Amino acid sequence: MNSVTAIPAAPSAEAEAHFEKRLSLETDCADVSAAMASGAAGFVLLDVRGPKAFARGHVPGAVNLPHAAITTESLQGHPADTLFVVYCAGPHCNGADRGALRLARLGRPVKLMIGGVTGWIDEGFGLETAAVAQA
């Protein structure tokens, strides 16, 4: 027995529910890239870092809305059923979690792009630099 097998795997139905739940809350960089490239992404990609970090490099097509600025007022231009996909710097940053929590508390559909900018770069995707675009 080893540390992998010492604890038995969950029953299949429990594992199915767990992973389905995770996919309802998260997406990854490759799926976001493919959706954005399709021209019909079906979501608004929010970079929830500060404007200076956004200007230094962000995912193409993302808009900047720092997590602390996510309010009912800042979202007025988006229908209530708009899906938001949030990201921040990467696994070492909890800004995306903070942004997702704020959106959820406002009753907005939200998913987190796991990996953030770090994951995006690790997947081989490029960043763009530009003036700050507000949501």
C-alpha positions as CSV (number, residue, x, y, z in Angstrom):
1,M,0.0,0.0,0.0
2,N,1.2,3.6,-0.7
3,S,-0.1,7.1,-0.2
4,V,-2.1,6.9,-3.5
5,T,-3.9,3.6,-2.7
6,A,-4.1,4.0,1.1
7,I,-7.4,5.8,0.8
8,P,-9.9,4.1,-1.6
9,A,-11.2,6.1,-4.5
10,A,-14.7,7.5,-4.1
11,P,-17.6,5.5,-5.6
12,S,-18.2,6.4,-9.3
13,A,-21.4,8.3,-8.6
14,E,-19.7,10.5,-6.0
15,A,-16.7,11.1,-8.3
16,E,-19.1,12.0,-11.1
17,A,-20.9,14.5,-9.0
18,H,-17.7,16.0,-7.7
19,F,-16.1,16.5,-11.1
20,E,-19.3,17.8,-12.7
21,K,-19.6,20.3,-9.9
22,R,-16.0,21.5,-10.4
23,L,-16.6,21.9,-14.2
24,S,-19.7,24.0,-13.4
25,L,-17.4,26.4,-11.4
26,E,-14.1,26.3,-13.4
27,T,-12.8,26.2,-16.9
28,D,-9.3,26.1,-18.3
29,C,-7.1,28.2,-20.5
30,A,-7.4,26.0,-23.5
31,D,-11.2,25.9,-23.4
32,V,-11.3,29.7,-23.0
33,S,-8.9,30.2,-25.9
34,A,-10.9,27.9,-28.2
35,A,-14.2,29.6,-27.2
36,M,-12.7,33.1,-27.8
37,A,-11.3,32.0,-31.2
38,S,-14.7,30.7,-32.2
39,G,-16.1,34.2,-32.3
40,A,-19.1,33.2,-30.2
41,A,-17.6,32.7,-26.8
42,G,-20.8,33.1,-24.9
43,F,-19.2,34.8,-21.9
44,V,-17.4,38.0,-20.8
45,L,-13.7,37.3,-19.9
46,L,-12.8,39.5,-16.9
47,D,-9.3,40.2,-15.8
48,V,-9.8,41.1,-12.2
49,R,-6.2,42.3,-11.6
50,G,-5.4,46.0,-11.3
51,P,-5.2,48.3,-14.3
52,K,-1.4,48.4,-14.3
53,A,-1.1,44.6,-14.4
54,F,-3.7,44.4,-17.1
55,A,-1.9,47.0,-19.2
56,R,1.4,45.0,-18.9
57,G,-0.3,41.9,-20.4
58,H,-3.7,40.3,-20.5
59,V,-5.6,37.6,-22.3
60,P,-6.7,38.9,-25.7
61,G,-10.4,39.8,-25.6
62,A,-10.4,40.3,-21.8
63,V,-11.8,43.4,-20.1
64,N,-10.3,44.8,-16.9
65,L,-12.6,45.0,-13.9
66,P,-10.6,44.7,-10.6
67,H,-12.3,42.4,-8.2
68,A,-12.8,45.2,-5.7
69,A,-14.7,47.2,-8.3
70,I,-17.2,44.5,-9.1
71,T,-20.5,46.1,-8.2
72,T,-24.1,46.2,-9.4
73,E,-23.3,49.5,-11.0
74,S,-20.1,48.3,-12.8
75,L,-22.1,45.4,-14.3
76,Q,-25.1,47.4,-15.5
77,G,-24.1,47.1,-19.1
78,H,-24.4,43.3,-19.0
79,P,-27.7,41.4,-19.0
80,A,-28.4,39.5,-15.7
81,D,-27.7,36.1,-17.4
82,T,-24.3,37.1,-18.7
83,L,-21.7,34.4,-17.9
84,F,-18.5,35.9,-16.6
85,V,-15.2,34.0,-16.7
86,V,-12.7,35.5,-14.3
87,Y,-8.9,35.2,-14.0
88,C,-6.0,36.8,-12.2
89,A,-2.3,36.4,-12.1
90,G,-2.3,32.6,-11.5
91,P,-2.4,29.9,-8.9
92,H,-0.5,32.1,-6.4
93,C,-3.2,34.7,-6.5
94,N,-6.7,34.6,-5.0
95,G,-8.0,37.6,-6.9
96,A,-10.1,35.4,-9.3
97,D,-11.7,33.7,-6.3
98,R,-12.5,37.1,-4.8
99,G,-14.0,38.3,-8.2
100,A,-16.0,35.1,-8.6
101,L,-17.3,35.5,-5.1
102,R,-18.4,39.1,-5.7
103,L,-20.1,38.1,-8.9
104,A,-21.9,35.2,-7.3
105,R,-23.0,37.4,-4.4
106,L,-24.6,39.7,-7.0
107,G,-26.5,36.8,-8.5
108,R,-24.3,36.6,-11.6
109,P,-23.3,33.4,-13.4
110,V,-19.5,32.9,-13.0
111,K,-16.7,30.5,-13.7
112,L,-13.0,30.8,-12.8
113,M,-10.3,30.2,-15.5
114,I,-7.9,28.1,-13.6
115,G,-4.3,29.0,-14.0
116,G,-4.8,32.6,-14.7
117,V,-2.2,34.5,-16.7
118,T,0.5,32.0,-15.6
119,G,-1.6,29.1,-17.0
120,W,-2.3,31.0,-20.2
121,I,1.4,31.5,-20.8
122,D,2.2,27.9,-19.8
123,E,-0.3,26.7,-22.5
124,G,1.7,28.7,-25.1
125,F,-0.9,31.5,-25.6
126,G,0.2,35.0,-26.0
127,L,-0.8,38.1,-24.1
128,E,-1.7,41.5,-25.4
129,T,-0.8,44.9,-24.0
130,A,-3.0,47.9,-24.4
131,A,-4.7,50.7,-22.6
132,V,-7.1,49.6,-19.9
133,A,-10.6,48.6,-21.3
134,Q,-13.3,48.8,-18.7
135,A,-16.2,46.2,-18.4
